[in-house]
Amino acid sequence: MRNSYQFKNHKVSAVQGKSGMLYAMSAVVSDSRVQDSLFTLSRTHSAAEEIKCRAILRLVEVSQAFGDEMRRELGASGLTEAGFLILAHLIHGGPAGGSPTEIGRTLPLSRQTFRDVLGRLEVSRLIAREHVAGDCEHSIISATDDGRHAFQAATESALKLINVMAADLDDRESSLLDLACIRLNQQLSKLKTT
């Protein structure tokens, strides 16, 4: 099942992160007619430009397919992307517990999505809410033992998927891919500031 979430700036089917721009763009460039048009145009400029065009579009395509598989793995662990993100923040985001308002401000989720997912996590007993003594309007949320186990299982599944995806890459290829992604992110950062 594919989940879409309303994020602060636009609606996408993945949590925004370093690859967020690639993922949002992938819906457009994964269309074969769009790809053919881009390949044809790049070919008229130069063979080198066509090679770069194909490489970037393949990266986007692989990124989208990997995102789909990752969502499937999370779903098999009983979590959505947003639920996984919230648990990650609660487990690894700093001091134990925090107010929902403070935590919600730090995550790339709309307030409504954050509240909805928080409610589902609480009903599923993956998080617990404790009211601040003497103040029934303010609360602290934290991951429960069940939440930690669910997060750990999802993390192990995600790592297994990453290892399967990278199984045929040797150390040199992995390093080159990492370097290429770093440089592409730098280029994307430059585009965002212009």
Residue frames as a rotation matrix with the C-alpha (Angstrom) as fourth column:
MET 1
0.583 0.812 0.000 0.00
0.812 -0.583 0.000 0.00
0.000 0.000 -1.000 0.00
ARG 2
-0.414 -0.732 0.542 1.42
0.740 -0.617 -0.268 3.38
0.530 0.290 0.797 -0.99
ASN 3
0.345 0.488 -0.801 1.08
0.875 -0.477 0.086 6.21
-0.341 -0.730 -0.592 1.50
SER 4
-0.134 -0.343 0.930 1.15
0.573 -0.792 -0.209 9.88
0.808 0.505 0.303 0.55
TYR 5
0.073 0.092 -0.993 1.73
0.943 -0.329 0.039 12.59
-0.323 -0.940 -0.111 3.08
GLN 6
0.776 0.159 0.611 1.27
0.358 -0.908 -0.219 16.33
0.519 0.389 -0.761 2.95
PHE 7
-0.100 -0.879 -0.467 4.62
0.995 -0.088 -0.046 17.90
-0.001 -0.469 0.883 3.68
LYS 8
-0.067 0.076 -0.995 5.22
0.501 -0.860 -0.099 21.52
-0.863 -0.505 0.019 4.57
ASN 9
-0.481 -0.212 -0.850 5.79
-0.442 -0.779 0.444 22.62
-0.757 0.590 0.282 0.97
HIS 10
-0.219 0.410 -0.886 4.27
-0.939 0.159 0.306 19.95
0.266 0.898 0.349 -1.27
LYS 11
0.578 0.507 0.639 2.70
-0.637 0.770 -0.036 16.52
-0.511 -0.386 0.768 -1.42
VAL 12
-0.170 -0.638 -0.751 5.00
-0.855 0.474 -0.208 13.57
0.489 0.607 -0.626 -2.11
SER 13
0.798 0.491 -0.349 5.10
-0.312 0.833 0.457 9.89
0.515 -0.256 0.818 -1.25
ALA 14
0.232 -0.768 -0.597 8.35
0.744 0.535 -0.400 9.94
0.626 -0.351 0.696 0.66
VAL 15
0.731 -0.080 -0.678 9.87
0.535 -0.549 0.642 11.71
-0.424 -0.832 -0.358 3.59
GLN 16
0.872 -0.439 0.215 11.90
-0.171 -0.685 -0.708 14.71
0.458 0.581 -0.672 2.48
GLY 17
0.632 -0.775 -0.017 15.61
0.277 0.205 0.939 14.29
-0.724 -0.598 0.344 2.93
LYS 18
-0.307 -0.835 -0.457 18.74
-0.266 -0.386 0.883 14.58
-0.914 0.393 -0.104 0.88
SER 19
-0.934 -0.039 0.354 17.11
0.302 0.443 0.844 12.62
-0.190 0.895 -0.402 -1.91
GLY 20
-0.173 0.955 -0.241 13.74
0.429 -0.147 -0.891 14.37
-0.886 -0.258 -0.384 -1.54
MET 21
0.024 0.147 -0.989 14.21
-0.671 -0.731 -0.125 16.55
-0.741 0.667 0.081 -4.60
LEU 22
-0.852 -0.369 -0.372 15.25
-0.523 0.565 0.638 13.54
-0.025 0.738 -0.674 -6.68
TYR 23
-0.783 0.585 0.211 12.21
0.496 0.792 -0.356 11.60
-0.376 -0.174 -0.910 -5.50
ALA 24
0.055 0.843 -0.535 9.74
0.093 -0.538 -0.838 14.40
-0.994 -0.004 -0.108 -6.21
MET 25
-0.127 -0.195 -0.973 11.23
-0.868 -0.452 0.204 14.87
-0.480 0.870 -0.112 -9.66
SER 26
-0.882 -0.375 0.284 11.24
-0.231 0.871 0.434 11.13
-0.410 0.318 -0.855 -10.37
ALA 27
-0.065 0.936 0.346 7.50
0.364 0.345 -0.865 11.00
-0.929 0.069 -0.363 -11.01
VAL 28
0.642 0.259 -0.722 8.03
-0.464 -0.618 -0.634 13.28
-0.610 0.742 -0.277 -14.00
VAL 29
-0.015 -0.771 -0.637 11.28
-0.996 -0.048 0.082 11.89
-0.093 0.635 -0.767 -15.40
SER 30
-0.614 -0.187 0.767 10.38
-0.248 0.968 0.037 8.23
-0.749 -0.168 -0.640 -14.93
ASP 31
0.567 0.824 0.018 7.82
-0.151 0.125 -0.981 8.57
-0.810 0.553 0.195 -17.73
SER 32
-0.006 -0.630 0.776 9.29
0.697 0.554 0.455 6.89
-0.717 0.544 0.436 -20.84
ARG 33
0.564 0.250 0.787 8.11
0.785 -0.458 -0.417 9.68
0.256 0.853 -0.454 -23.17
VAL 34
0.963 -0.269 0.018 9.79
-0.256 -0.888 0.382 12.32
-0.087 -0.372 -0.924 -21.03
GLN 35
0.305 -0.897 0.321 12.98
0.016 0.342 0.940 10.24
-0.952 -0.281 0.118 -20.89
ASP 36
0.168 -0.206 0.964 12.98
0.928 0.363 -0.084 9.74
-0.333 0.909 0.252 -24.66
SER 37
0.861 0.193 0.470 12.59
0.365 -0.878 -0.310 13.48
0.353 0.438 -0.826 -25.19
LEU 38
0.800 -0.599 0.031 15.44
-0.417 -0.518 0.747 14.23
-0.432 -0.610 -0.664 -22.79
PHE 39
0.153 -0.759 0.633 17.71
0.384 0.636 0.670 11.61
-0.911 0.141 0.389 -24.39
THR 40
0.406 0.073 0.911 16.98
0.914 -0.045 -0.403 12.92
0.011 0.996 -0.085 -27.89
LEU 41
0.955 -0.020 0.296 17.64
-0.001 -0.998 -0.062 16.52
0.297 0.059 -0.953 -26.92
SER 42
0.618 -0.774 0.136 20.81
-0.349 -0.115 0.930 15.68
-0.705 -0.622 -0.341 -24.98
ARG 43
0.223 -0.505 0.834 22.10
0.693 0.684 0.228 13.63
-0.686 0.527 0.502 -27.93
THR 44
0.699 0.078 0.711 21.78
0.637 -0.521 -0.568 16.67
0.326 0.850 -0.414 -30.21
HIS 45
0.902 -0.402 0.154 24.07
-0.430 -0.818 0.382 18.61
-0.028 -0.411 -0.911 -27.86
SER 46
-0.130 -0.968 -0.216 26.84
-0.916 0.200 -0.347 16.03
0.379 0.152 -0.913 -27.35
ALA 47
0.150 0.092 -0.984 27.53
0.015 0.995 0.095 12.38
0.989 -0.029 0.148 -26.60
ALA 48
-0.815 -0.515 -0.266 28.91
0.290 0.035 -0.956 13.39
0.502 -0.857 0.121 -23.19
GLU 49
-0.680 0.636 0.364 25.69
-0.732 -0.614 -0.294 15.22
0.037 -0.467 0.884 -22.34
GLU 50
0.241 0.779 -0.578 23.64
-0.660 0.568 0.491 12.18
0.711 0.263 0.652 -23.34
ILE 51
-0.245 -0.415 -0.876 25.75
0.335 0.812 -0.478 9.94
0.910 -0.411 -0.059 -21.07
LYS 52
-0.989 -0.121 0.084 25.25
-0.023 -0.434 -0.900 12.33
0.145 -0.893 0.427 -18.13
CYS 53
-0.319 0.946 0.058 21.53
-0.916 -0.324 0.236 12.56
0.242 0.022 0.970 -18.86
ARG 54
0.245 0.387 -0.889 21.16
-0.257 0.910 0.325 8.77
0.935 0.149 0.322 -18.90
ALA 55
-0.591 -0.564 -0.577 23.18
0.403 0.413 -0.817 8.42
0.699 -0.715 -0.017 -15.69
ILE 56
-0.912 0.283 0.295 21.11
-0.409 -0.638 -0.652 10.98
0.004 -0.716 0.698 -13.78
LEU 57
-0.018 0.981 -0.194 17.81
-0.930 0.055 0.363 9.55
0.367 0.187 0.911 -15.01
ARG 58
0.060 -0.030 -0.998 18.92
0.065 0.998 -0.026 6.03
0.996 -0.064 0.062 -14.06
LEU 59
-0.896 -0.410 -0.171 19.88
0.217 -0.068 -0.974 7.32
0.387 -0.910 0.150 -10.62
VAL 60
-0.591 0.760 0.269 16.44
-0.806 -0.556 -0.203 8.87
-0.005 -0.337 0.942 -10.25
GLU 61
0.213 0.688 -0.693 14.79
-0.660 0.625 0.418 5.65
0.721 0.368 0.587 -11.43
VAL 62
-0.273 -0.403 -0.874 16.82
0.354 0.802 -0.481 3.50
0.894 -0.441 -0.076 -9.03
SER 63
-0.975 -0.079 0.209 16.15
-0.141 -0.511 -0.848 5.97
0.174 -0.856 0.487 -6.22
GLN 64
-0.205 0.975 0.081 12.41
-0.958 -0.217 0.185 5.72
0.198 -0.040 0.979 -6.82
ALA 65
0.299 0.292 -0.908 12.47
-0.263 0.940 0.216 1.92
0.917 0.174 0.358 -7.00
PHE 66
-0.632 -0.591 -0.502 14.57
0.366 0.343 -0.865 1.76
0.683 -0.730 -0.001 -3.84
GLY 67
-0.826 0.385 0.411 12.13
-0.558 -0.660 -0.503 4.13
0.078 -0.645 0.760 -2.10
ASP 68
0.171 0.927 -0.333 9.23
-0.827 0.319 0.463 1.88
0.536 0.196 0.821 -3.10
GLU 69
0.090 -0.227 -0.970 11.03
0.200 0.958 -0.206 -1.19
0.976 -0.175 0.132 -1.73
MET 70
-0.888 -0.459 -0.001 11.93
0.122 -0.234 -0.965 0.65
0.443 -0.857 0.264 1.47
ARG 71
-0.430 0.820 0.378 8.28
-0.891 -0.454 -0.029 1.64
0.148 -0.349 0.925 2.01
ARG 72
0.389 0.557 -0.734 7.28
-0.460 0.807 0.370 -1.98
0.798 0.194 0.570 1.46
GLU 73
-0.340 -0.616 -0.710 9.86
0.401 0.589 -0.702 -3.15
0.851 -0.523 0.047 4.03
LEU 74
-0.928 0.045 0.371 8.65
-0.323 -0.596 -0.736 -0.56
0.188 -0.802 0.567 6.54
GLY 75
-0.024 0.999 -0.026 5.06
-0.927 -0.013 0.375 -1.65
0.374 0.033 0.927 5.93
ALA 76
0.243 0.044 -0.969 6.02
-0.003 0.999 0.044 -5.27
0.970 -0.008 0.243 6.57
SER 77
-0.724 -0.544 -0.424 7.44
0.456 0.084 -0.886 -4.09
0.518 -0.835 0.188 9.91
GLY 78
0.083 0.886 -0.456 4.13
0.992 -0.027 0.127 -2.38
0.100 -0.462 -0.881 10.69
LEU 79
-0.129 -0.195 -0.972 5.37
0.451 -0.885 0.118 1.18
-0.883 -0.423 0.202 10.20
THR 80
0.855 0.260 0.448 4.74
0.518 -0.452 -0.726 3.96
0.014 0.853 -0.522 7.73
GLU 81
-0.016 -0.882 0.472 7.51
0.676 -0.357 -0.645 6.29
0.737 0.308 0.601 6.62
ALA 82
0.087 0.115 0.990 6.24
-0.392 -0.909 0.140 9.00
0.916 -0.400 -0.034 8.94
GLY 83
0.952 0.277 0.133 5.93
-0.240 0.397 0.886 6.56
0.192 -0.875 0.444 11.85
PHE 84
0.533 -0.836 -0.131 9.48
0.818 0.548 -0.172 5.37
0.215 -0.015 0.976 11.26
LEU 85
-0.139 -0.567 0.812 10.68
0.328 -0.800 -0.502 8.98
0.934 0.197 0.297 11.15
ILE 86
0.466 0.389 0.795 8.94
-0.578 -0.547 0.606 9.87
0.671 -0.741 -0.030 14.42
LEU 87
0.987 -0.129 -0.096 10.29
0.160 0.717 0.679 6.78
-0.019 -0.686 0.728 16.18
ALA 88
0.228 -0.959 0.170 13.79
0.814 0.092 -0.573 7.53
0.534 0.269 0.801 14.86
HIS 89
-0.060 -0.210 0.976 13.55
-0.173 -0.961 -0.217 11.00
0.983 -0.182 0.021 16.34
LEU 90
0.733 0.425 0.531 12.28
-0.574 -0.034 0.819 9.71
0.365 -0.905 0.219 19.69
ILE 91
0.924 -0.375 -0.072 14.90
0.372 0.844 0.387 6.97
-0.084 -0.384 0.919 19.91
HIS 92
0.076 -0.983 0.168 17.94
0.995 0.086 0.051 8.72
-0.065 0.164 0.984 18.43
GLY 93
0.315 0.154 0.937 16.99
0.572 -0.818 -0.057 12.39
0.758 0.554 -0.346 18.36
GLY 94
-0.344 -0.477 0.809 18.36
-0.334 -0.742 -0.581 13.52
0.877 -0.470 0.096 21.67
PRO 95
-0.858 0.001 0.514 17.13
-0.511 0.097 -0.854 13.53
-0.051 -0.995 -0.083 25.26
ALA 96
-0.804 0.586 -0.104 14.46
0.571 0.808 0.145 10.97
0.169 0.057 -0.984 26.07
GLY 97
0.055 0.957 -0.284 10.98
0.941 -0.145 -0.305 12.35
-0.333 -0.251 -0.909 25.67
GLY 98
-0.964 -0.255 -0.071 9.85
0.220 -0.922 0.320 15.69
-0.147 0.292 0.945 24.36
SER 99
-0.213 0.936 -0.281 6.71
-0.150 -0.316 -0.937 17.66
-0.965 -0.157 0.208 23.83
PRO 100
0.160 0.350 0.923 4.77
0.815 0.480 -0.323 16.84
-0.557 0.804 -0.209 20.68
THR 101
0.960 0.226 -0.163 4.96
0.118 -0.860 -0.497 20.50
-0.253 0.458 -0.852 19.62
GLU 102
0.307 -0.929 -0.207 8.74
-0.662 -0.365 0.654 20.63
-0.683 -0.064 -0.727 19.92
ILE 103
-0.381 -0.445 0.810 9.22
0.169 0.828 0.535 17.34
-0.909 0.341 -0.240 18.09
GLY 104
0.457 0.673 0.581 6.72
0.719 0.105 -0.687 18.23
-0.524 0.732 -0.436 15.36
ARG 105
0.848 -0.161 -0.505 8.66
-0.299 -0.932 -0.205 21.41
-0.438 0.325 -0.838 14.56
THR 106
-0.088 -0.996 -0.004 11.83
-0.644 0.054 0.763 19.44
-0.760 0.070 -0.646 13.86
LEU 107
-0.403 -0.015 0.915 10.31
0.390 0.902 0.186 16.95
-0.828 0.432 -0.357 11.42
PRO 108
-0.919 -0.004 -0.395 9.50
-0.332 -0.533 0.778 17.51
-0.213 0.846 0.488 7.73
LEU 109
-0.607 0.794 0.035 5.84
0.771 0.578 0.268 16.59
0.193 0.190 -0.963 8.21
SER 110
-0.338 0.599 0.726 2.80
-0.180 -0.798 0.575 18.81
0.924 0.064 0.377 8.15
ARG 111
-0.710 0.111 0.696 1.19
-0.704 -0.137 -0.697 19.37
0.018 -0.984 0.175 11.55
GLN 112
0.345 0.938 0.040 -1.86
-0.935 0.347 -0.075 17.33
-0.084 -0.011 0.996 10.54
THR 113
0.453 -0.256 -0.854 0.19
-0.286 0.866 -0.411 14.36
0.845 0.430 0.319 9.34
PHE 114
-0.649 -0.755 0.094 2.33
-0.281 0.122 -0.952 14.53
0.708 -0.644 -0.291 12.47
ARG 115
-0.431 0.564 0.705 -0.75
-0.882 -0.096 -0.462 14.53
-0.193 -0.820 0.538 14.74
ASP 116
0.590 0.711 -0.383 -2.42
-0.785 0.615 -0.067 11.70
0.188 0.340 0.921 12.82
VAL 117
0.204 -0.601 -0.773 0.66
-0.124 0.767 -0.629 9.48
0.971 0.225 0.082 12.86
LEU 118
-0.751 -0.446 0.487 1.35
-0.489 -0.121 -0.864 10.30
0.444 -0.887 -0.127 16.50
GLY 119
0.012 0.867 0.498 -2.19
-0.981 0.107 -0.164 9.18
-0.196 -0.487 0.851 17.34
ARG 120
0.724 0.239 -0.647 -1.76
-0.474 0.855 -0.213 5.91
0.502 0.461 0.732 15.44
LEU 121
-0.258 -0.898 -0.356 1.58
-0.136 0.399 -0.907 5.23
0.956 -0.186 -0.225 17.13
GLU 122
-0.669 0.071 0.740 -0.02
-0.737 -0.195 -0.647 5.85
0.098 -0.978 0.183 20.52
VAL 123
0.442 0.892 0.099 -3.00
-0.892 0.448 -0.054 3.57
-0.093 -0.064 0.994 19.80
SER 124
0.641 -0.279 -0.715 -0.54
-0.191 0.844 -0.501 0.90
0.744 0.457 0.488 18.64
ARG 125
0.970 -0.239 0.033 1.38
-0.013 0.086 0.996 1.38
-0.241 -0.967 0.081 21.91
LEU 126
0.407 -0.872 0.270 4.59
0.817 0.215 -0.536 2.21
0.409 0.439 0.800 20.07
ILE 127
-0.604 -0.516 0.608 4.80
0.098 -0.805 -0.585 5.54
0.791 -0.294 0.536 21.88
ALA 128
0.002 0.582 -0.813 3.55
0.990 0.114 0.085 6.71
0.142 -0.805 -0.576 25.26
ARG 129
-0.128 0.062 0.990 2.29
0.088 -0.993 0.073 10.12
0.988 0.096 0.121 26.27
GLU 130
-0.187 0.030 -0.982 2.78
0.975 0.125 -0.182 11.36
0.117 -0.992 -0.052 29.83
HIS 131
0.648 0.462 0.606 1.16
0.373 -0.885 0.277 14.54
0.664 0.046 -0.746 31.05
VAL 132
-0.482 -0.810 0.333 3.43
0.150 -0.451 -0.880 17.03
0.863 -0.374 0.339 32.74
ALA 133
-0.370 0.310 -0.876 2.75
0.921 0.246 -0.302 17.12
0.122 -0.918 -0.376 36.48
GLY 134
-0.296 0.363 -0.883 0.26
0.493 -0.734 -0.467 19.85
-0.818 -0.574 0.038 37.32
ASP 135
-0.380 0.151 -0.913 -0.40
-0.679 -0.716 0.164 20.68
-0.629 0.682 0.374 33.66
CYS 136
-0.015 0.457 0.889 -2.93
0.234 0.866 -0.442 18.48
-0.972 0.201 -0.120 31.85
GLU 137
0.866 0.347 -0.359 -2.52
-0.224 -0.372 -0.901 20.43
-0.446 0.861 -0.244 28.58
HIS 138
0.256 -0.861 -0.439 1.17
-0.946 -0.129 -0.299 19.66
0.201 0.491 -0.848 28.09
SER 139
0.909 0.035 0.415 2.62
-0.146 0.960 0.239 16.21
-0.390 -0.278 0.878 27.59
ILE 140
-0.170 -0.971 -0.166 5.87
-0.878 0.072 0.473 14.41
-0.447 0.227 -0.865 26.88
ILE 141
0.889 0.415 -0.191 6.04
-0.456 0.777 -0.434 11.58
-0.032 0.473 0.880 24.35
SER 142
-0.229 -0.958 0.175 8.57
-0.885 0.280 0.373 8.77
-0.406 -0.070 -0.911 24.25
ALA 143
-0.098 0.110 -0.989 9.04
-0.678 0.721 0.147 5.45
0.729 0.685 0.004 22.50
THR 144
0.638 0.331 0.695 7.81
-0.727 0.557 0.402 2.38
-0.254 -0.762 0.596 24.37
ASP 145
-0.312 -0.718 0.623 9.67
-0.392 0.694 0.604 -0.93
-0.866 -0.056 -0.498 24.43
ASP 146
0.270 0.489 0.830 7.33
0.589 0.597 -0.544 -2.13
-0.761 0.636 -0.127 21.66
GLY 147
0.965 0.071 -0.253 8.16
-0.119 -0.741 -0.661 1.02
-0.234 0.668 -0.707 19.70
ARG 148
0.145 -0.987 -0.067 11.87
-0.851 -0.159 0.500 0.40
-0.505 -0.016 -0.863 20.12
HIS 149
-0.299 -0.201 0.933 11.46
0.097 0.966 0.239 -3.22
-0.949 0.162 -0.270 18.97
ALA 150
0.663 0.604 0.443 9.39
0.530 0.041 -0.847 -2.16
-0.530 0.796 -0.293 15.93
PHE 151
0.811 -0.427 -0.399 11.96
-0.544 -0.801 -0.249 0.50
-0.214 0.419 -0.883 15.06
GLN 152
-0.160 -0.922 0.352 14.83
-0.650 0.367 0.665 -1.98
-0.743 -0.123 -0.658 15.46
ALA 153
-0.021 0.229 0.973 13.08
0.459 0.867 -0.194 -4.56
-0.888 0.443 -0.123 13.25
ALA 154
0.914 0.396 0.092 12.39
0.279 -0.444 -0.852 -1.92
-0.296 0.804 -0.516 10.58
THR 155
0.525 -0.799 -0.293 15.99
-0.775 -0.591 0.224 -0.68
-0.352 0.110 -0.930 10.74
GLU 156
-0.302 -0.624 0.720 17.33
-0.246 0.781 0.574 -4.22
-0.921 -0.004 -0.390 10.35
SER 157
0.363 0.517 0.775 15.05
0.651 0.454 -0.608 -4.78
-0.667 0.725 -0.172 7.33
ALA 158
0.964 -0.016 -0.266 16.20
-0.166 -0.815 -0.555 -1.49
-0.208 0.579 -0.788 5.81
LEU 159
0.117 -0.993 -0.016 19.87
-0.804 -0.105 0.586 -2.37
-0.583 -0.056 -0.810 6.28
LYS 160
-0.189 -0.114 0.975 19.28
0.241 0.958 0.158 -5.80
-0.952 0.265 -0.154 4.76
LEU 161
0.761 0.531 0.373 17.65
0.510 -0.132 -0.850 -4.14
-0.402 0.837 -0.371 1.74
ILE 162
0.736 -0.567 -0.370 20.59
-0.623 -0.781 -0.044 -1.72
-0.264 0.263 -0.928 1.39
ASN 163
-0.208 -0.866 0.455 23.03
-0.537 0.490 0.687 -4.63
-0.818 -0.101 -0.567 1.50
VAL 164
0.130 0.337 0.933 21.05
0.587 0.732 -0.346 -6.53
-0.799 0.592 -0.103 -1.15
MET 165
0.960 0.270 -0.069 20.97
0.126 -0.641 -0.757 -3.43
-0.249 0.718 -0.650 -3.36
ALA 166
0.573 -0.802 -0.166 24.72
-0.815 -0.580 -0.013 -2.89
-0.085 0.143 -0.986 -2.99
ALA 167
0.652 -0.290 0.701 25.77
-0.078 0.893 0.443 -6.56
-0.755 -0.343 0.559 -3.12
ASP 168
0.652 -0.373 0.660 27.30
0.750 0.440 -0.493 -6.34
-0.107 0.817 0.567 -6.60
LEU 169
0.806 -0.403 0.434 29.21
-0.217 -0.883 -0.417 -3.11
0.551 0.242 -0.799 -5.93
ASP 170
0.176 -0.808 -0.563 32.83
0.855 0.409 -0.319 -3.45
0.488 -0.425 0.763 -4.87
ASP 171
0.169 -0.140 -0.976 34.41
0.816 -0.535 0.218 -0.96
-0.553 -0.833 0.024 -2.45
ARG 172
-0.834 -0.543 -0.098 35.69
0.376 -0.689 0.619 1.26
-0.404 0.480 0.779 -5.26
GLU 173
-0.578 0.696 0.425 32.28
0.443 -0.170 0.880 1.43
0.685 0.698 -0.211 -6.95
SER 174
0.349 0.704 -0.619 30.59
0.913 -0.106 0.394 2.17
0.211 -0.702 -0.680 -3.62
SER 175
-0.196 -0.520 -0.831 33.05
0.652 -0.703 0.286 5.00
-0.733 -0.485 0.477 -2.98
LEU 176
-0.959 -0.150 0.242 32.52
0.285 -0.533 0.796 6.41
0.009 0.832 0.554 -6.48
LEU 177
-0.154 0.978 0.140 28.75
0.672 0.000 0.741 6.26
0.725 0.208 -0.657 -6.06
ASP 178
0.337 0.221 -0.915 29.02
0.905 -0.346 0.249 8.02
-0.261 -0.912 -0.317 -2.70
LEU 179
-0.592 -0.646 -0.482 31.27
0.446 -0.761 0.471 10.71
-0.671 0.064 0.738 -4.16
ALA 180
-0.815 0.347 0.464 28.94
0.387 -0.270 0.881 11.18
0.431 0.898 0.086 -7.14
CYS 181
0.207 0.952 -0.227 25.94
0.832 -0.050 0.552 11.59
0.514 -0.303 -0.802 -4.83
ILE 182
0.061 -0.274 -0.960 27.84
0.769 -0.600 0.220 14.12
-0.637 -0.751 0.174 -2.70
ARG 183
-0.881 -0.461 -0.108 28.71
0.275 -0.684 0.676 16.14
-0.386 0.565 0.729 -5.79
LEU 184
-0.511 0.779 0.364 25.15
0.529 -0.049 0.847 15.95
0.678 0.625 -0.387 -7.11
ASN 185
0.360 0.625 -0.693 23.82
0.932 -0.201 0.303 17.16
0.050 -0.754 -0.655 -3.75
GLN 186
-0.380 -0.573 -0.726 26.26
0.540 -0.775 0.329 20.06
-0.751 -0.266 0.604 -3.90
GLN 187
-0.948 0.071 0.309 24.93
0.253 -0.415 0.874 20.95
0.191 0.907 0.375 -7.35
LEU 188
-0.041 0.998 -0.049 21.35
0.760 0.063 0.647 20.74
0.649 -0.011 -0.761 -6.08
SER 189
0.166 0.035 -0.986 22.26
0.872 -0.473 0.130 23.03
-0.462 -0.880 -0.109 -3.18
LYS 190
-0.819 -0.507 -0.268 23.66
0.300 -0.778 0.552 25.56
-0.489 0.372 0.789 -5.64
LEU 191
-0.676 0.633 0.377 20.45
0.420 -0.090 0.903 25.41
0.606 0.769 -0.206 -7.67
LYS 192
0.204 0.807 -0.554 18.37
0.938 0.000 0.346 26.07
0.280 -0.590 -0.757 -4.56
THR 193
-0.009 -0.283 -0.959 20.33
0.681 -0.704 0.201 29.22
-0.732 -0.651 0.199 -3.73
THR 194
-0.932 -0.360 0.050 20.14
0.273 -0.603 0.750 30.79
-0.239 0.712 0.660 -7.19
